Amino acid sequence: MGIYVKKKKFNILNIFLIFLFVIIVFTTLYFYIFLEKNNFVSSNIANKQFDEESNNIIEPDLSSYLKKEDVNFDEYFTKKEFDQNIKKFIKENPDYILSVLREYQLEQNKLEQERTNQKNISSINNLNLANHPMYLGDLNSAKVIYEFVDYNCGYCQKFHQELINVMNDNSLKLVIIQMPILGNFSEELTKLAIAASLQGQFKVVHNYLYSTERKSKMEDILADLFLRGVDLDILKNDLDSQEVSDLLSIHKSYADEFKFTGTPATIIGNQIIPGYIDADKITEILEKEFS
């Protein structure tokens, strides 16, 4: 009986001590966590500013701690070493460098071509909106061909016949843009054609200047035009008129706009064709552009 009582007291004491230990541990942890939390909050608040009007905390500016001057890149490499490495790479990899340059040039050419195409389309739209007194074919046709010509150009004469063959099979409007680039005589013939258009005789003069019957001297040309119904008095009076001069300047601006340097040059729809093409090619482009 005595042993039992002694054992019972020992168990109660142990339980009491364990309970006391647990209380101390939890109390210590509680105060430690609480104090650390308060210190953290206090520290953050100390580093921030408080906006009394909006009741918001203003975050501190940390950019001053991230200054570029604080980083010494010389510790990693020097400019001299960098330049030497670049030169070494170029020397050891010429094919790669050339490949990169080719790709860059191709990309630049592509961008330049896109810009040129957009500009050309805009210029063609302006050309379509302008009034053109020198034309052949159907005035009201939706299919329009612009031909830039010089009456002393042999290819223009050949091209003229190709256009006539196409026009015989199609309802077209052929607008003639004067581009005299082969000397003073070319400009004289251009003025002759422009002046004839003022009296409604452009088609007669234009076809004659490209025919095999055309003479080489101006007086003989005027004589032939007289026989074809052109009023020479009116023609000679108009040759030096301001209207002829203005039309010549307008046509020159068209050629400059498209940067044409030779004749014939043709615009069909949105396609710009420098040089001579035959009737089949003209028909093919017409179908593509106006179908």
C-alpha positions as CSV (number, residue, x, y, z in Angstrom):
1,M,0.0,0.0,0.0
2,G,2.9,2.4,0.8
3,I,4.6,1.6,-2.5
4,Y,1.4,2.5,-4.5
5,V,1.0,5.8,-2.8
6,K,4.7,6.8,-3.5
7,K,4.3,5.8,-7.2
8,K,1.2,7.9,-7.5
9,K,2.8,11.0,-6.1
10,F,5.8,10.6,-8.5
11,N,3.4,10.5,-11.5
12,I,1.5,13.6,-10.5
13,L,4.8,15.5,-10.1
14,N,6.0,14.5,-13.5
15,I,2.8,15.6,-15.1
16,F,3.0,18.9,-13.3
17,L,6.6,19.5,-14.5
18,I,5.8,18.6,-18.1
19,F,2.8,20.9,-18.0
20,L,4.9,23.7,-16.6
21,F,7.5,23.2,-19.3
22,V,5.0,23.3,-22.1
23,I,3.6,26.6,-20.8
24,I,7.1,28.1,-20.7
25,V,7.9,27.0,-24.2
26,F,4.7,28.3,-25.7
27,T,5.0,31.6,-23.8
28,T,8.6,32.0,-25.1
29,L,7.6,31.2,-28.7
30,Y,4.6,33.5,-28.5
31,F,6.6,36.5,-27.3
32,Y,9.4,35.8,-29.8
33,I,7.1,35.6,-32.8
34,F,5.1,38.6,-31.7
35,L,8.2,40.8,-31.1
36,E,9.8,39.7,-34.4
37,K,6.6,40.5,-36.3
38,N,6.4,43.9,-34.7
39,N,10.0,44.7,-35.5
40,F,9.5,43.7,-39.2
41,V,6.4,45.9,-39.5
42,S,8.0,48.7,-37.7
43,S,11.1,48.5,-40.0
44,N,8.9,48.5,-43.1
45,I,6.9,51.4,-41.9
46,A,10.0,53.3,-41.0
47,N,11.3,52.9,-44.6
48,K,8.0,54.0,-46.1
49,Q,6.2,57.3,-46.2
50,F,2.6,57.7,-45.3
51,D,0.2,59.7,-47.5
52,E,-2.2,61.3,-45.0
53,E,-4.6,62.5,-47.7
54,S,-5.1,59.0,-49.4
55,N,-4.3,57.0,-46.2
56,N,-1.9,54.9,-48.3
57,I,1.7,54.0,-47.7
58,I,4.1,55.3,-50.3
59,E,6.7,52.7,-51.4
60,P,10.3,53.9,-51.0
61,D,12.4,54.6,-54.1
62,L,15.0,51.9,-54.4
63,S,16.5,53.1,-57.7
64,S,19.3,54.8,-55.7
65,Y,20.5,51.4,-54.7
66,L,20.7,50.2,-58.3
67,K,23.1,52.8,-59.8
68,K,25.0,51.7,-62.9
69,E,28.1,53.3,-61.4
70,D,28.0,50.7,-58.6
71,V,28.8,47.9,-61.2
72,N,32.3,47.8,-62.4
73,F,32.2,46.0,-65.7
74,D,35.9,46.2,-66.1
75,E,36.1,43.3,-63.7
76,Y,34.5,41.1,-66.3
77,F,36.1,42.4,-69.6
78,T,37.8,45.4,-71.1
79,K,36.9,47.3,-74.3
80,K,40.2,46.2,-75.8
81,E,39.6,42.6,-75.1
82,F,36.0,42.9,-76.5
83,D,37.3,44.5,-79.7
84,Q,39.9,41.8,-80.1
85,N,37.4,39.1,-79.7
86,I,35.1,40.6,-82.3
87,K,37.9,41.0,-84.8
88,K,39.0,37.4,-84.1
89,F,35.5,36.1,-84.6
90,I,35.1,38.1,-87.9
91,K,38.4,36.8,-89.2
92,E,37.6,33.2,-88.3
93,N,34.0,33.2,-89.5
94,P,34.0,35.2,-92.8
95,D,31.2,33.0,-94.4
96,Y,29.0,33.6,-91.4
97,I,29.5,37.4,-91.6
98,L,28.8,37.4,-95.4
99,S,25.7,35.4,-94.8
100,V,24.4,37.9,-92.2
101,L,25.2,40.8,-94.6
102,R,23.4,39.0,-97.5
103,E,20.3,38.4,-95.3
104,Y,20.4,42.0,-94.1
105,Q,20.6,43.3,-97.7
106,L,17.8,41.0,-98.9
107,E,15.6,42.3,-96.1
108,Q,16.4,45.9,-96.8
109,N,15.7,45.3,-100.5
110,K,12.4,43.7,-99.6
111,L,11.4,46.7,-97.4
112,E,12.5,49.1,-100.1
113,Q,10.5,47.3,-102.8
114,E,7.4,47.3,-100.5
115,R,7.8,51.1,-100.0
116,T,8.3,51.6,-103.8
117,N,5.2,49.5,-104.6
118,Q,3.1,51.5,-102.2
119,K,4.4,54.7,-103.6
120,N,3.8,53.5,-107.2
121,I,0.2,52.5,-106.4
122,S,-0.4,55.9,-105.0
123,S,1.1,57.5,-108.0
124,I,-1.0,55.3,-110.4
125,N,-4.2,56.3,-108.5
126,N,-3.3,60.0,-109.0
127,L,-2.6,59.3,-112.7
128,N,-6.1,57.7,-113.0
129,L,-7.7,60.8,-111.5
130,A,-6.0,63.3,-113.9
131,N,-7.4,64.5,-117.1
132,H,-5.5,63.2,-120.2
133,P,-6.4,64.9,-123.6
134,M,-3.9,62.7,-125.5
135,Y,-5.4,59.2,-125.9
136,L,-6.4,56.6,-128.4
137,G,-9.3,54.2,-128.2
138,D,-12.5,54.2,-126.1
139,L,-12.6,57.2,-123.8
140,N,-15.0,55.5,-121.4
141,S,-13.2,52.1,-121.2
142,A,-12.3,50.8,-117.7
143,K,-9.2,49.2,-119.2
144,V,-6.6,51.9,-119.4
145,I,-3.0,51.6,-120.6
146,Y,-0.5,54.4,-120.0
147,E,2.4,54.6,-122.6
148,F,5.4,56.8,-122.1
149,V,6.8,57.6,-125.5
150,D,9.5,59.3,-127.5
151,Y,8.8,59.7,-131.2
152,N,12.4,59.1,-132.1
153,C,12.5,55.8,-130.2
154,G,12.7,52.8,-132.6
155,Y,11.3,50.4,-129.9
156,C,8.4,52.8,-129.3
157,Q,7.5,52.6,-133.0
158,K,7.6,48.8,-132.9
159,F,5.6,48.8,-129.6
160,H,3.0,51.2,-131.1
161,Q,2.1,48.5,-133.6
162,E,1.8,45.9,-130.9
163,L,-0.6,48.1,-129.0
164,I,-2.7,48.8,-132.1
165,N,-3.0,45.0,-132.6
166,V,-4.3,44.6,-129.0
167,M,-6.7,47.5,-129.3
168,N,-8.2,46.0,-132.4
169,D,-9.3,43.0,-130.3
170,N,-10.2,44.9,-127.1
171,S,-12.1,47.9,-125.9
172,L,-9.2,49.9,-124.4
173,K,-8.2,53.5,-123.6
174,L,-4.5,54.1,-124.5
175,V,-3.2,57.3,-122.8
176,I,0.0,58.7,-124.2
177,I,2.4,60.4,-121.9
178,Q,5.1,62.4,-123.7
179,M,8.7,61.6,-122.6
180,P,11.1,63.2,-125.1
181,I,14.6,62.1,-124.0
182,L,16.4,61.7,-127.3
183,G,17.3,65.3,-128.1
184,N,15.8,68.5,-129.3
185,F,14.0,67.0,-132.3
186,S,12.2,64.6,-130.0
187,E,10.9,67.6,-128.0
188,E,9.8,69.4,-131.1
189,L,7.8,66.4,-132.2
190,T,6.3,66.1,-128.7
191,K,5.2,69.8,-128.8
192,L,3.7,69.0,-132.2
193,A,1.6,66.2,-130.8
194,I,0.5,68.2,-127.8
195,A,-0.5,71.2,-129.9
196,A,-2.5,68.9,-132.3
197,S,-4.4,67.6,-129.3
198,L,-5.7,71.1,-128.6
199,Q,-7.6,71.0,-132.0
200,G,-8.7,67.4,-131.6
201,Q,-6.1,66.0,-134.0
202,F,-3.9,64.1,-131.7
203,K,-4.7,60.6,-133.0
204,V,-3.9,61.7,-136.6
205,V,-0.5,63.2,-135.6
206,H,0.4,60.4,-133.2
207,N,-0.2,57.6,-135.7
208,Y,1.6,59.6,-138.4
209,L,4.7,60.1,-136.3
210,Y,5.0,56.4,-135.8
211,S,4.2,55.4,-139.4
212,T,6.7,54.5,-142.1
213,E,5.4,57.5,-144.0
214,R,6.9,60.0,-141.6
215,K,9.4,62.4,-143.1
216,S,12.7,63.4,-141.5
217,K,12.4,67.2,-141.8
218,M,9.9,69.3,-139.9
219,E,8.7,71.2,-143.0
220,D,7.9,67.9,-144.8
221,I,6.2,66.6,-141.6
222,L,4.0,69.8,-141.5
223,A,3.1,69.3,-145.1
224,D,2.0,65.7,-144.5
225,L,-0.1,66.8,-141.5
226,F,-1.8,69.5,-143.6
227,L,-2.8,66.8,-146.1
228,R,-4.3,64.8,-143.2
229,G,-6.6,67.6,-142.1
230,V,-4.5,69.4,-139.4
231,D,-4.9,73.2,-139.3
232,L,-1.3,74.4,-139.6
233,D,-2.1,78.0,-138.6
234,I,-3.7,77.0,-135.3
235,L,-1.0,74.4,-134.8
236,K,1.9,76.9,-135.2
237,N,0.1,79.3,-132.9
238,D,-0.4,76.7,-130.2
239,L,3.2,75.3,-130.4
240,D,4.5,78.1,-128.2
241,S,1.5,78.5,-126.1
242,Q,1.5,78.3,-122.3
243,E,-1.0,75.4,-122.4
244,V,1.5,73.2,-124.4
245,S,4.3,74.2,-122.1
246,D,2.2,73.3,-119.0
247,L,1.2,69.9,-120.5
248,L,4.8,69.1,-121.3
249,S,5.8,69.9,-117.7
250,I,3.0,67.8,-116.4
251,H,4.1,64.8,-118.5
252,K,7.7,65.3,-117.4
253,S,6.6,65.2,-113.7
254,Y,4.8,61.8,-114.4
255,A,8.0,60.4,-115.8
256,D,10.0,61.7,-112.9
257,E,7.4,60.3,-110.4
258,F,7.9,56.8,-111.7
259,K,11.7,57.3,-112.2
260,F,11.5,56.2,-115.9
261,T,14.8,56.6,-117.7
262,G,13.9,55.0,-121.1
263,T,11.1,54.4,-123.5
264,P,8.8,52.8,-124.1
265,A,7.5,52.4,-120.6
266,T,4.0,51.1,-119.8
267,I,1.6,51.1,-116.9
268,I,-1.3,48.5,-117.1
269,G,-3.4,48.4,-114.0
270,N,-1.0,48.3,-111.1
271,Q,1.8,46.8,-113.2
272,I,4.8,49.0,-114.4
273,I,6.5,47.6,-117.4
274,P,9.8,49.2,-118.6
275,G,10.8,48.4,-122.1
276,Y,9.3,46.6,-125.1
277,I,6.8,43.8,-124.7
278,D,4.8,42.0,-127.5
279,A,1.0,41.8,-128.0
280,D,0.6,38.5,-126.3
281,K,2.3,39.8,-123.1
282,I,0.2,42.9,-123.2
283,T,-3.0,40.8,-123.4
284,E,-1.8,38.6,-120.6
285,I,-1.3,41.5,-118.3
286,L,-4.6,43.1,-119.2
287,E,-6.4,39.9,-118.3
288,K,-4.6,39.7,-115.0
289,E,-5.1,43.3,-114.0
290,F,-8.7,43.8,-115.3
291,S,-10.3,40.4,-114.9
